[in-house]
Amino acid sequence: MKFKSKPIVIDAVRFNSKNDRECLNFCKDAIDPISKKPYLIIPTALGDMECNIGDYIVKISTGNFYPLRSDMFHLLFEETE
């Protein structure tokens, strides 16, 4: 059998190290650790995950947030607005 994913609409923001505030406002539970390497910690249903520069923070229909690498994001989603 073959399966096709259902069309979904998500909210997302791309982390670029200059938009920490925007990302933290988007995902209120995100943590901005004090570190030499710019990244955010995103609490997810699967545990804490690292969001690196260029990654997207995706909010899915359940209200949960997940970091997603840019290449995977563009493979799965296209801009609607």
mmCIF file of the N, C-alpha and C atoms, coordinates in Angstrom:
data_MODEL
# 
_entry.id   MODEL 
# 
loop_
_atom_site.group_PDB 
_atom_site.id 
_atom_site.type_symbol 
_atom_site.label_atom_id 
_atom_site.label_alt_id 
_atom_site.label_comp_id 
_atom_site.label_asym_id 
_atom_site.label_entity_id 
_atom_site.label_seq_id 
_atom_site.pdbx_PDB_ins_code 
_atom_site.Cartn_x 
_atom_site.Cartn_y 
_atom_site.Cartn_z 
_atom_site.occupancy 
_atom_site.B_iso_or_equiv 
_atom_site.pdbx_formal_charge 
_atom_site.auth_seq_id 
_atom_site.auth_comp_id 
_atom_site.auth_asym_id 
_atom_site.auth_atom_id 
_atom_site.pdbx_PDB_model_num 
ATOM 1   N N  . MET A 1 1  ? 0.840  -1.181 0.000  1.00 0.00 ? 1  MET A N  1 
ATOM 2   C CA . MET A 1 1  ? 0.000  0.000  0.000  1.00 0.00 ? 1  MET A CA 1 
ATOM 3   C C  . MET A 1 1  ? 0.882  1.239  0.000  1.00 0.00 ? 1  MET A C  1 
ATOM 4   N N  . LYS A 1 2  ? 0.351  2.292  -0.591 1.00 0.00 ? 2  LYS A N  1 
ATOM 5   C CA . LYS A 1 2  ? 1.032  3.582  -0.583 1.00 0.00 ? 2  LYS A CA 1 
ATOM 6   C C  . LYS A 1 2  ? 0.190  4.559  0.218  1.00 0.00 ? 2  LYS A C  1 
ATOM 7   N N  . PHE A 1 3  ? 0.863  5.516  0.842  1.00 0.00 ? 3  PHE A N  1 
ATOM 8   C CA . PHE A 1 3  ? 0.179  6.518  1.651  1.00 0.00 ? 3  PHE A CA 1 
ATOM 9   C C  . PHE A 1 3  ? 0.663  7.904  1.255  1.00 0.00 ? 3  PHE A C  1 
ATOM 10  N N  . LYS A 1 4  ? -0.227 8.867  1.408  1.00 0.00 ? 4  LYS A N  1 
ATOM 11  C CA . LYS A 1 4  ? 0.097  10.256 1.121  1.00 0.00 ? 4  LYS A CA 1 
ATOM 12  C C  . LYS A 1 4  ? -0.205 11.061 2.382  1.00 0.00 ? 4  LYS A C  1 
ATOM 13  N N  . SER A 1 5  ? 0.678  11.964 2.748  1.00 0.00 ? 5  SER A N  1 
ATOM 14  C CA . SER A 1 5  ? 0.432  12.759 3.953  1.00 0.00 ? 5  SER A CA 1 
ATOM 15  C C  . SER A 1 5  ? -0.723 13.732 3.715  1.00 0.00 ? 5  SER A C  1 
ATOM 16  N N  . LYS A 1 6  ? -1.446 13.993 4.781  1.00 0.00 ? 6  LYS A N  1 
ATOM 17  C CA . LYS A 1 6  ? -2.561 14.930 4.707  1.00 0.00 ? 6  LYS A CA 1 
ATOM 18  C C  . LYS A 1 6  ? -2.012 16.350 4.627  1.00 0.00 ? 6  LYS A C  1 
ATOM 19  N N  . PRO A 1 7  ? -2.681 17.212 3.880  1.00 0.00 ? 7  PRO A N  1 
ATOM 20  C CA . PRO A 1 7  ? -2.214 18.604 3.840  1.00 0.00 ? 7  PRO A CA 1 
ATOM 21  C C  . PRO A 1 7  ? -2.486 19.282 5.187  1.00 0.00 ? 7  PRO A C  1 
ATOM 22  N N  . ILE A 1 8  ? -1.466 19.925 5.719  1.00 0.00 ? 8  ILE A N  1 
ATOM 23  C CA . ILE A 1 8  ? -1.608 20.644 6.978  1.00 0.00 ? 8  ILE A CA 1 
ATOM 24  C C  . ILE A 1 8  ? -1.002 22.031 6.821  1.00 0.00 ? 8  ILE A C  1 
ATOM 25  N N  . VAL A 1 9  ? -1.462 22.944 7.636  1.00 0.00 ? 9  VAL A N  1 
ATOM 26  C CA . VAL A 1 9  ? -0.896 24.283 7.678  1.00 0.00 ? 9  VAL A CA 1 
ATOM 27  C C  . VAL A 1 9  ? -0.251 24.450 9.045  1.00 0.00 ? 9  VAL A C  1 
ATOM 28  N N  . ILE A 1 10 ? 0.968  24.947 9.055  1.00 0.00 ? 10 ILE A N  1 
ATOM 29  C CA . ILE A 1 10 ? 1.710  25.119 10.305 1.00 0.00 ? 10 ILE A CA 1 
ATOM 30  C C  . ILE A 1 10 ? 2.144  26.566 10.441 1.00 0.00 ? 10 ILE A C  1 
ATOM 31  N N  . ASP A 1 11 ? 2.517  26.941 11.651 1.00 0.00 ? 11 ASP A N  1 
ATOM 32  C CA . ASP A 1 11 ? 3.199  28.202 11.896 1.00 0.00 ? 11 ASP A CA 1 
ATOM 33  C C  . ASP A 1 11 ? 4.661  27.855 12.126 1.00 0.00 ? 11 ASP A C  1 
ATOM 34  N N  . ALA A 1 12 ? 5.562  28.719 11.647 1.00 0.00 ? 12 ALA A N  1 
ATOM 35  C CA . ALA A 1 12 ? 6.988  28.454 11.820 1.00 0.00 ? 12 ALA A CA 1 
ATOM 36  C C  . ALA A 1 12 ? 7.766  29.758 11.799 1.00 0.00 ? 12 ALA A C  1 
ATOM 37  N N  . VAL A 1 13 ? 8.928  29.727 12.427 1.00 0.00 ? 13 VAL A N  1 
ATOM 38  C CA . VAL A 1 13 ? 9.863  30.847 12.395 1.00 0.00 ? 13 VAL A CA 1 
ATOM 39  C C  . VAL A 1 13 ? 11.261 30.260 12.248 1.00 0.00 ? 13 VAL A C  1 
ATOM 40  N N  . ARG A 1 14 ? 12.106 30.922 11.445 1.00 0.00 ? 14 ARG A N  1 
ATOM 41  C CA . ARG A 1 14 ? 13.468 30.428 11.229 1.00 0.00 ? 14 ARG A CA 1 
ATOM 42  C C  . ARG A 1 14 ? 14.419 31.147 12.184 1.00 0.00 ? 14 ARG A C  1 
ATOM 43  N N  . PHE A 1 15 ? 15.227 30.386 12.912 1.00 0.00 ? 15 PHE A N  1 
ATOM 44  C CA . PHE A 1 15 ? 16.191 30.922 13.870 1.00 0.00 ? 15 PHE A CA 1 
ATOM 45  C C  . PHE A 1 15 ? 17.461 31.332 13.137 1.00 0.00 ? 15 PHE A C  1 
ATOM 46  N N  . ASN A 1 16 ? 17.892 32.594 13.349 1.00 0.00 ? 16 ASN A N  1 
ATOM 47  C CA . ASN A 1 16 ? 19.105 33.053 12.676 1.00 0.00 ? 16 ASN A CA 1 
ATOM 48  C C  . ASN A 1 16 ? 20.106 33.711 13.615 1.00 0.00 ? 16 ASN A C  1 
ATOM 49  N N  . SER A 1 17 ? 19.943 33.549 14.904 1.00 0.00 ? 17 SER A N  1 
ATOM 50  C CA . SER A 1 17 ? 20.794 34.078 15.981 1.00 0.00 ? 17 SER A CA 1 
ATOM 51  C C  . SER A 1 17 ? 20.589 35.566 16.224 1.00 0.00 ? 17 SER A C  1 
ATOM 52  N N  . LYS A 1 18 ? 19.971 36.275 15.296 1.00 0.00 ? 18 LYS A N  1 
ATOM 53  C CA . LYS A 1 18 ? 19.673 37.690 15.502 1.00 0.00 ? 18 LYS A CA 1 
ATOM 54  C C  . LYS A 1 18 ? 18.207 37.890 15.878 1.00 0.00 ? 18 LYS A C  1 
ATOM 55  N N  . ASN A 1 19 ? 17.435 36.814 15.836 1.00 0.00 ? 19 ASN A N  1 
ATOM 56  C CA . ASN A 1 19 ? 16.008 36.922 16.148 1.00 0.00 ? 19 ASN A CA 1 
ATOM 57  C C  . ASN A 1 19 ? 15.641 36.072 17.375 1.00 0.00 ? 19 ASN A C  1 
ATOM 58  N N  . ASP A 1 20 ? 16.543 36.045 18.353 1.00 0.00 ? 20 ASP A N  1 
ATOM 59  C CA . ASP A 1 20 ? 16.280 35.278 19.580 1.00 0.00 ? 20 ASP A CA 1 
ATOM 60  C C  . ASP A 1 20 ? 14.938 35.658 20.197 1.00 0.00 ? 20 ASP A C  1 
ATOM 61  N N  . ARG A 1 21 ? 14.698 36.958 20.331 1.00 0.00 ? 21 ARG A N  1 
ATOM 62  C CA . ARG A 1 21 ? 13.449 37.442 20.949 1.00 0.00 ? 21 ARG A CA 1 
ATOM 63  C C  . ARG A 1 21 ? 12.230 36.942 20.184 1.00 0.00 ? 21 ARG A C  1 
ATOM 64  N N  . GLU A 1 22 ? 12.267 37.036 18.862 1.00 0.00 ? 22 GLU A N  1 
ATOM 65  C CA . GLU A 1 22 ? 11.144 36.578 18.039 1.00 0.00 ? 22 GLU A CA 1 
ATOM 66  C C  . GLU A 1 22 ? 10.887 35.092 18.271 1.00 0.00 ? 22 GLU A C  1 
ATOM 67  N N  . CYS A 1 23 ? 11.957 34.299 18.301 1.00 0.00 ? 23 CYS A N  1 
ATOM 68  C CA . CYS A 1 23 ? 11.815 32.852 18.510 1.00 0.00 ? 23 CYS A CA 1 
ATOM 69  C C  . CYS A 1 23 ? 11.294 32.546 19.907 1.00 0.00 ? 23 CYS A C  1 
ATOM 70  N N  . LEU A 1 24 ? 11.802 33.283 20.914 1.00 0.00 ? 24 LEU A N  1 
ATOM 71  C CA . LEU A 1 24 ? 11.356 33.049 22.283 1.00 0.00 ? 24 LEU A CA 1 
ATOM 72  C C  . LEU A 1 24 ? 9.915  33.498 22.476 1.00 0.00 ? 24 LEU A C  1 
ATOM 73  N N  . ASN A 1 25 ? 9.490  34.535 21.772 1.00 0.00 ? 25 ASN A N  1 
ATOM 74  C CA . ASN A 1 25 ? 8.082  34.951 21.823 1.00 0.00 ? 25 ASN A CA 1 
ATOM 75  C C  . ASN A 1 25 ? 7.180  33.947 21.110 1.00 0.00 ? 25 ASN A C  1 
ATOM 76  N N  . PHE A 1 26 ? 7.676  33.353 20.029 1.00 0.00 ? 26 PHE A N  1 
ATOM 77  C CA . PHE A 1 26 ? 6.912  32.362 19.269 1.00 0.00 ? 26 PHE A CA 1 
ATOM 78  C C  . PHE A 1 26 ? 6.738  31.079 20.075 1.00 0.00 ? 26 PHE A C  1 
ATOM 79  N N  . CYS A 1 27 ? 7.820  30.595 20.651 1.00 0.00 ? 27 CYS A N  1 
ATOM 80  C CA . CYS A 1 27 ? 7.799  29.368 21.452 1.00 0.00 ? 27 CYS A CA 1 
ATOM 81  C C  . CYS A 1 27 ? 8.146  29.761 22.883 1.00 0.00 ? 27 CYS A C  1 
ATOM 82  N N  . LYS A 1 28 ? 7.147  30.067 23.661 1.00 0.00 ? 28 LYS A N  1 
ATOM 83  C CA . LYS A 1 28 ? 7.324  30.626 25.001 1.00 0.00 ? 28 LYS A CA 1 
ATOM 84  C C  . LYS A 1 28 ? 8.137  29.725 25.937 1.00 0.00 ? 28 LYS A C  1 
ATOM 85  N N  . ASP A 1 29 ? 8.163  28.427 25.696 1.00 0.00 ? 29 ASP A N  1 
ATOM 86  C CA . ASP A 1 29 ? 8.897  27.508 26.561 1.00 0.00 ? 29 ASP A CA 1 
ATOM 87  C C  . ASP A 1 29 ? 10.343 27.299 26.124 1.00 0.00 ? 29 ASP A C  1 
ATOM 88  N N  . ALA A 1 30 ? 10.743 27.941 25.010 1.00 0.00 ? 30 ALA A N  1 
ATOM 89  C CA . ALA A 1 30 ? 12.121 27.783 24.529 1.00 0.00 ? 30 ALA A CA 1 
ATOM 90  C C  . ALA A 1 30 ? 13.094 28.386 25.529 1.00 0.00 ? 30 ALA A C  1 
ATOM 91  N N  . ILE A 1 31 ? 14.291 27.845 25.553 1.00 0.00 ? 31 ILE A N  1 
ATOM 92  C CA . ILE A 1 31 ? 15.340 28.299 26.467 1.00 0.00 ? 31 ILE A CA 1 
ATOM 93  C C  . ILE A 1 31 ? 16.515 28.791 25.632 1.00 0.00 ? 31 ILE A C  1 
ATOM 94  N N  . ASP A 1 32 ? 17.028 29.960 25.979 1.00 0.00 ? 32 ASP A N  1 
ATOM 95  C CA . ASP A 1 32 ? 18.196 30.533 25.314 1.00 0.00 ? 32 ASP A CA 1 
ATOM 96  C C  . ASP A 1 32 ? 19.383 30.363 26.252 1.00 0.00 ? 32 ASP A C  1 
ATOM 97  N N  . PRO A 1 33 ? 20.132 29.252 26.127 1.00 0.00 ? 33 PRO A N  1 
ATOM 98  C CA . PRO A 1 33 ? 21.234 29.024 27.063 1.00 0.00 ? 33 PRO A CA 1 
ATOM 99  C C  . PRO A 1 33 ? 22.378 30.006 26.810 1.00 0.00 ? 33 PRO A C  1 
ATOM 100 N N  . ILE A 1 34 ? 23.066 30.353 27.863 1.00 0.00 ? 34 ILE A N  1 
ATOM 101 C CA . ILE A 1 34 ? 24.237 31.210 27.714 1.00 0.00 ? 34 ILE A CA 1 
ATOM 102 C C  . ILE A 1 34 ? 25.373 30.309 27.266 1.00 0.00 ? 34 ILE A C  1 
ATOM 103 N N  . SER A 1 35 ? 25.782 30.502 26.026 1.00 0.00 ? 35 SER A N  1 
ATOM 104 C CA . SER A 1 35 ? 26.765 29.609 25.424 1.00 0.00 ? 35 SER A CA 1 
ATOM 105 C C  . SER A 1 35 ? 27.482 30.360 24.313 1.00 0.00 ? 35 SER A C  1 
ATOM 106 N N  . LYS A 1 36 ? 28.673 29.917 23.977 1.00 0.00 ? 36 LYS A N  1 
ATOM 107 C CA . LYS A 1 36 ? 29.407 30.515 22.850 1.00 0.00 ? 36 LYS A CA 1 
ATOM 108 C C  . LYS A 1 36 ? 28.758 30.132 21.526 1.00 0.00 ? 36 LYS A C  1 
ATOM 109 N N  . LYS A 1 37 ? 28.106 29.000 21.497 1.00 0.00 ? 37 LYS A N  1 
ATOM 110 C CA . LYS A 1 37 ? 27.429 28.528 20.286 1.00 0.00 ? 37 LYS A CA 1 
ATOM 111 C C  . LYS A 1 37 ? 25.975 28.980 20.334 1.00 0.00 ? 37 LYS A C  1 
ATOM 112 N N  . PRO A 1 38 ? 25.538 29.788 19.359 1.00 0.00 ? 38 PRO A N  1 
ATOM 113 C CA . PRO A 1 38 ? 24.140 30.251 19.400 1.00 0.00 ? 38 PRO A CA 1 
ATOM 114 C C  . PRO A 1 38 ? 23.158 29.136 19.023 1.00 0.00 ? 38 PRO A C  1 
ATOM 115 N N  . TYR A 1 39 ? 22.317 28.790 19.962 1.00 0.00 ? 39 TYR A N  1 
ATOM 116 C CA . TYR A 1 39 ? 21.255 27.817 19.722 1.00 0.00 ? 39 TYR A CA 1 
ATOM 117 C C  . TYR A 1 39 ? 20.176 28.032 20.773 1.00 0.00 ? 39 TYR A C  1 
ATOM 118 N N  . LEU A 1 40 ? 19.026 27.417 20.549 1.00 0.00 ? 40 LEU A N  1 
ATOM 119 C CA . LEU A 1 40 ? 17.925 27.451 21.502 1.00 0.00 ? 40 LEU A CA 1 
ATOM 120 C C  . LEU A 1 40 ? 17.582 26.019 21.889 1.00 0.00 ? 40 LEU A C  1 
ATOM 121 N N  . ILE A 1 41 ? 17.047 25.849 23.077 1.00 0.00 ? 41 ILE A N  1 
ATOM 122 C CA . ILE A 1 41 ? 16.535 24.546 23.509 1.00 0.00 ? 41 ILE A CA 1 
ATOM 123 C C  . ILE A 1 41 ? 15.013 24.608 23.406 1.00 0.00 ? 41 ILE A C  1 
ATOM 124 N N  . ILE A 1 42 ? 14.435 23.680 22.658 1.00 0.00 ? 42 ILE A N  1 
ATOM 125 C CA . ILE A 1 42 ? 12.990 23.616 22.469 1.00 0.00 ? 42 ILE A CA 1 
ATOM 126 C C  . ILE A 1 42 ? 12.453 22.395 23.220 1.00 0.00 ? 42 ILE A C  1 
ATOM 127 N N  . PRO A 1 43 ? 11.660 22.630 24.276 1.00 0.00 ? 43 PRO A N  1 
ATOM 128 C CA . PRO A 1 43 ? 11.035 21.487 24.953 1.00 0.00 ? 43 PRO A CA 1 
ATOM 129 C C  . PRO A 1 43 ? 9.968  20.874 24.032 1.00 0.00 ? 43 PRO A C  1 
ATOM 130 N N  . THR A 1 44 ? 10.044 19.572 23.814 1.00 0.00 ? 44 THR A N  1 
ATOM 131 C CA . THR A 1 44 ? 9.081  18.894 22.942 1.00 0.00 ? 44 THR A CA 1 
ATOM 132 C C  . THR A 1 44 ? 8.483  17.706 23.684 1.00 0.00 ? 44 THR A C  1 
ATOM 133 N N  . ALA A 1 45 ? 7.493  17.093 23.076 1.00 0.00 ? 45 ALA A N  1 
ATOM 134 C CA . ALA A 1 45 ? 6.895  15.889 23.656 1.00 0.00 ? 45 ALA A CA 1 
ATOM 135 C C  . ALA A 1 45 ? 7.908  14.744 23.713 1.00 0.00 ? 45 ALA A C  1 
ATOM 136 N N  . LEU A 1 46 ? 8.975  14.850 22.932 1.00 0.00 ? 46 LEU A N  1 
ATOM 137 C CA . LEU A 1 46 ? 10.019 13.821 22.888 1.00 0.00 ? 46 LEU A CA 1 
ATOM 138 C C  . LEU A 1 46 ? 11.221 14.188 23.750 1.00 0.00 ? 46 LEU A C  1 
ATOM 139 N N  . GLY A 1 47 ? 11.125 15.283 24.495 1.00 0.00 ? 47 GLY A N  1 
ATOM 140 C CA . GLY A 1 47 ? 12.248 15.757 25.303 1.00 0.00 ? 47 GLY A CA 1 
ATOM 141 C C  . GLY A 1 47 ? 12.821 17.035 24.706 1.00 0.00 ? 47 GLY A C  1 
ATOM 142 N N  . ASP A 1 48 ? 13.813 17.600 25.371 1.00 0.00 ? 48 ASP A N  1 
ATOM 143 C CA . ASP A 1 48 ? 14.432 18.831 24.892 1.00 0.00 ? 48 ASP A CA 1 
ATOM 144 C C  . ASP A 1 48 ? 15.212 18.573 23.615 1.00 0.00 ? 48 ASP A C  1 
ATOM 145 N N  . MET A 1 49 ? 15.045 19.495 22.639 1.00 0.00 ? 49 MET A N  1 
ATOM 146 C CA . MET A 1 49 ? 15.747 19.365 21.367 1.00 0.00 ? 49 MET A CA 1 
ATOM 147 C C  . MET A 1 49 ? 16.454 20.679 21.067 1.00 0.00 ? 49 MET A C  1 
ATOM 148 N N  . GLU A 1 50 ? 17.603 20.588 20.403 1.00 0.00 ? 50 GLU A N  1 
ATOM 149 C CA . GLU A 1 50 ? 18.404 21.754 20.072 1.00 0.00 ? 50 GLU A CA 1 
ATOM 150 C C  . GLU A 1 50 ? 17.963 22.347 18.744 1.00 0.00 ? 50 GLU A C  1 
ATOM 151 N N  . CYS A 1 51 ? 17.812 23.673 18.718 1.00 0.00 ? 51 CYS A N  1 
ATOM 152 C CA . CYS A 1 51 ? 17.487 24.401 17.487 1.00 0.00 ? 51 CYS A CA 1 
ATOM 153 C C  . CYS A 1 51 ? 18.703 25.244 17.131 1.00 0.00 ? 51 CYS A C  1 
ATOM 154 N N  . ASN A 1 52 ? 19.350 24.921 16.031 1.00 0.00 ? 52 ASN A N  1 
ATOM 155 C CA . ASN A 1 52 ? 20.570 25.607 15.603 1.00 0.00 ? 52 ASN A CA 1 
ATOM 156 C C  . ASN A 1 52 ? 20.249 26.690 14.578 1.00 0.00 ? 52 ASN A C  1 
ATOM 157 N N  . ILE A 1 53 ? 21.214 27.554 14.324 1.00 0.00 ? 53 ILE A N  1 
ATOM 158 C CA . ILE A 1 53 ? 21.037 28.615 13.331 1.00 0.00 ? 53 ILE A CA 1 
ATOM 159 C C  . ILE A 1 53 ? 20.627 28.000 12.004 1.00 0.00 ? 53 ILE A C  1 
ATOM 160 N N  . GLY A 1 54 ? 19.599 28.562 11.389 1.00 0.00 ? 54 GLY A N  1 
ATOM 161 C CA . GLY A 1 54 ? 19.087 28.070 10.114 1.00 0.00 ? 54 GLY A CA 1 
ATOM 162 C C  . GLY A 1 54 ? 17.947 27.086 10.260 1.00 0.00 ? 54 GLY A C  1 
ATOM 163 N N  . ASP A 1 55 ? 17.781 26.516 11.462 1.00 0.00 ? 55 ASP A N  1 
ATOM 164 C CA . ASP A 1 55 ? 16.669 25.596 11.704 1.00 0.00 ? 55 ASP A CA 1 
ATOM 165 C C  . ASP A 1 55 ? 15.368 26.379 11.845 1.00 0.00 ? 55 ASP A C  1 
ATOM 166 N N  . TYR A 1 56 ? 14.261 25.713 11.621 1.00 0.00 ? 56 TYR A N  1 
ATOM 167 C CA . TYR A 1 56 ? 12.934 26.290 11.822 1.00 0.00 ? 56 TYR A CA 1 
ATOM 168 C C  . TYR A 1 56 ? 12.340 25.756 13.114 1.00 0.00 ? 56 TYR A C  1 
ATOM 169 N N  . ILE A 1 57 ? 11.588 26.604 13.796 1.00 0.00 ? 57 ILE A N  1 
ATOM 170 C CA . ILE A 1 57 ? 10.778 26.155 14.927 1.00 0.00 ? 57 ILE A CA 1 
ATOM 171 C C  . ILE A 1 57 ? 9.373  26.033 14.386 1.00 0.00 ? 57 ILE A C  1 
ATOM 172 N N  . VAL A 1 58 ? 8.825  24.834 14.432 1.00 0.00 ? 58 VAL A N  1 
ATOM 173 C CA . VAL A 1 58 ? 7.527  24.530 13.839 1.00 0.00 ? 58 VAL A CA 1 
ATOM 174 C C  . VAL A 1 58 ? 6.506  24.294 14.950 1.00 0.00 ? 58 VAL A C  1 
ATOM 175 N N  . LYS A 1 59 ? 5.352  24.941 14.825 1.00 0.00 ? 59 LYS A N  1 
ATOM 176 C CA . LYS A 1 59 ? 4.239  24.690 15.744 1.00 0.00 ? 59 LYS A CA 1 
ATOM 177 C C  . LYS A 1 59 ? 3.213  23.856 14.994 1.00 0.00 ? 59 LYS A C  1 
ATOM 178 N N  . ILE A 1 60 ? 2.963  22.644 15.485 1.00 0.00 ? 60 ILE A N  1 
ATOM 179 C CA . ILE A 1 60 ? 2.015  21.757 14.802 1.00 0.00 ? 60 ILE A CA 1 
ATOM 180 C C  . ILE A 1 60 ? 0.612  21.930 15.378 1.00 0.00 ? 60 ILE A C  1 
ATOM 181 N N  . SER A 1 61 ? -0.350 21.271 14.790 1.00 0.00 ? 61 SER A N  1 
ATOM 182 C CA . SER A 1 61 ? -1.762 21.464 15.140 1.00 0.00 ? 61 SER A CA 1 
ATOM 183 C C  . SER A 1 61 ? -2.084 21.131 16.590 1.00 0.00 ? 61 SER A C  1 
ATOM 184 N N  . THR A 1 62 ? -1.279 20.300 17.241 1.00 0.00 ? 62 THR A N  1 
ATOM 185 C CA . THR A 1 62 ? -1.512 19.966 18.652 1.00 0.00 ? 62 THR A CA 1 
ATOM 186 C C  . THR A 1 62 ? -1.030 21.066 19.586 1.00 0.00 ? 62 THR A C  1 
ATOM 187 N N  . GLY A 1 63 ? -0.342 22.074 19.019 1.00 0.00 ? 63 GLY A N  1 
ATOM 188 C CA . GLY A 1 63 ? 0.208  23.148 19.827 1.00 0.00 ? 63 GLY A CA 1 
ATOM 189 C C  . GLY A 1 63 ? 1.627  22.879 20.274 1.00 0.00 ? 63 GLY A C  1 
ATOM 190 N N  . ASN A 1 64 ? 2.174  21.719 19.933 1.00 0.00 ? 64 ASN A N  1 
ATOM 191 C CA . ASN A 1 64 ? 3.548  21.375 20.291 1.00 0.00 ? 64 ASN A CA 1 
ATOM 192 C C  . ASN A 1 64 ? 4.522  22.011 19.306 1.00 0.00 ? 64 ASN A C  1 
ATOM 193 N N  . PHE A 1 65 ? 5.723  22.293 19.801 1.00 0.00 ? 65 PHE A N  1 
ATOM 194 C CA . PHE A 1 65 ? 6.776  22.890 18.989 1.00 0.00 ? 65 PHE A CA 1 
ATOM 195 C C  . PHE A 1 65 ? 7.885  21.884 18.751 1.00 0.00 ? 65 PHE A C  1 
ATOM 196 N N  . TYR A 1 66 ? 8.510  21.969 17.565 1.00 0.00 ? 66 TYR A N  1 
ATOM 197 C CA . TYR A 1 66 ? 9.630  21.097 17.215 1.00 0.00 ? 66 TYR A CA 1 
ATOM 198 C C  . TYR A 1 66 ? 10.622 21.873 16.364 1.00 0.00 ? 66 TYR A C  1 
ATOM 199 N N  . PRO A 1 67 ? 11.925 21.688 16.587 1.00 0.00 ? 67 PRO A N  1 
ATOM 200 C CA . PRO A 1 67 ? 12.906 22.257 15.654 1.00 0.00 ? 67 PRO A CA 1 
ATOM 201 C C  . PRO A 1 67 ? 13.020 21.343 14.444 1.00 0.00 ? 67 PRO A C  1 
ATOM 202 N N  . LEU A 1 68 ? 13.239 21.943 13.294 1.00 0.00 ? 68 LEU A N  1 
ATOM 203 C CA . LEU A 1 68 ? 13.332 21.167 12.063 1.00 0.00 ? 68 LEU A CA 1 
ATOM 204 C C  . LEU A 1 68 ? 14.435 21.770 11.199 1.00 0.00 ? 68 LEU A C  1 
ATOM 205 N N  . ARG A 1 69 ? 15.361 20.938 10.755 1.00 0.00 ? 69 ARG A N  1 
ATOM 206 C CA . ARG A 1 69 ? 16.440 21.413 9.883  1.00 0.00 ? 69 ARG A CA 1 
ATOM 207 C C  . ARG A 1 69 ? 15.848 22.041 8.625  1.00 0.00 ? 69 ARG A C  1 
ATOM 208 N N  . SER A 1 70 ? 16.544 23.037 8.112  1.00 0.00 ? 70 SER A N  1 
ATOM 209 C CA . SER A 1 70 ? 16.074 23.785 6.950  1.00 0.00 ? 70 SER A CA 1 
ATOM 210 C C  . SER A 1 70 ? 15.793 22.881 5.751  1.00 0.00 ? 70 SER A C  1 
ATOM 211 N N  . ASP A 1 71 ? 16.693 21.939 5.468  1.00 0.00 ? 71 ASP A N  1 
ATOM 212 C CA . ASP A 1 71 ? 16.500 21.076 4.299  1.00 0.00 ? 71 ASP A CA 1 
ATOM 213 C C  . ASP A 1 71 ? 15.242 20.221 4.438  1.00 0.00 ? 71 ASP A C  1 
ATOM 214 N N  . MET A 1 72 ? 14.989 19.719 5.646  1.00 0.00 ? 72 MET A N  1 
ATOM 215 C CA . MET A 1 72 ? 13.772 18.919 5.869  1.00 0.00 ? 72 MET A CA 1 
ATOM 216 C C  . MET A 1 72 ? 12.527 19.807 5.818  1.00 0.00 ? 72 MET A C  1 
ATOM 217 N N  . PHE A 1 73 ? 12.634 21.016 6.366  1.00 0.00 ? 73 PHE A N  1 
ATOM 218 C CA . PHE A 1 73 ? 11.505 21.934 6.352  1.00 0.00 ? 73 PHE A CA 1 
ATOM 219 C C  . PHE A 1 73 ? 11.063 22.207 4.917  1.00 0.00 ? 73 PHE A C  1 
ATOM 220 N N  . HIS A 1 74 ? 12.024 22.527 4.038  1.00 0.00 ? 74 HIS A N  1 
ATOM 221 C CA . HIS A 1 74 ? 11.681 22.858 2.649  1.00 0.00 ? 74 HIS A CA 1 
ATOM 222 C C  . HIS A 1 74 ? 11.236 21.634 1.856  1.00 0.00 ? 74 HIS A C  1 
ATOM 223 N N  . LEU A 1 75 ? 11.614 20.468 2.296  1.00 0.00 ? 75 LEU A N  1 
ATOM 224 C CA . LEU A 1 75 ? 11.145 19.233 1.666  1.00 0.00 ? 75 LEU A CA 1 
ATOM 225 C C  . LEU A 1 75 ? 9.669  18.991 2.003  1.00 0.00 ? 75 LEU A C  1 
ATOM 226 N N  . LEU A 1 76 ? 9.273  19.360 3.222  1.00 0.00 ? 76 LEU A N  1 
ATOM 227 C CA . LEU A 1 76 ? 7.922  19.081 3.715  1.00 0.00 ? 76 LEU A CA 1 
ATOM 228 C C  . LEU A 1 76 ? 6.915  20.213 3.524  1.00 0.00 ? 76 LEU A C  1 
ATOM 229 N N  . PHE A 1 77 ? 7.394  21.464 3.519  1.00 0.00 ? 77 PHE A N  1 
ATOM 230 C CA . PHE A 1 77 ? 6.476  22.601 3.542  1.00 0.00 ? 77 PHE A CA 1 
ATOM 231 C C  . PHE A 1 77 ? 6.800  23.623 2.453  1.00 0.00 ? 77 PHE A C  1 
ATOM 232 N N  . GLU A 1 78 ? 5.778  24.365 2.062  1.00 0.00 ? 78 GLU A N  1 
ATOM 233 C CA . GLU A 1 78 ? 5.971  25.509 1.184  1.00 0.00 ? 78 GLU A CA 1 
ATOM 234 C C  . GLU A 1 78 ? 5.158  26.663 1.762  1.00 0.00 ? 78 GLU A C  1 
ATOM 235 N N  . GLU A 1 79 ? 5.608  27.887 1.501  1.00 0.00 ? 79 GLU A N  1 
ATOM 236 C CA . GLU A 1 79 ? 4.947  29.064 2.052  1.00 0.00 ? 79 GLU A CA 1 
ATOM 237 C C  . GLU A 1 79 ? 3.554  29.249 1.436  1.00 0.00 ? 79 GLU A C  1 
ATOM 238 N N  . THR A 1 80 ? 2.591  29.613 2.268  1.00 0.00 ? 80 THR A N  1 
ATOM 239 C CA . THR A 1 80 ? 1.221  29.787 1.784  1.00 0.00 ? 80 THR A CA 1 
ATOM 240 C C  . THR A 1 80 ? 0.802  31.242 1.719  1.00 0.00 ? 80 THR A C  1 
ATOM 241 N N  . GLU A 1 81 ? 1.485  32.102 2.451  1.00 0.00 ? 81 GLU A N  1 
ATOM 242 C CA . GLU A 1 81 ? 1.101  33.529 2.456  1.00 0.00 ? 81 GLU A CA 1 
ATOM 243 C C  . GLU A 1 81 ? 2.234  34.392 2.020  1.00 0.00 ? 81 GLU A C  1 
# 
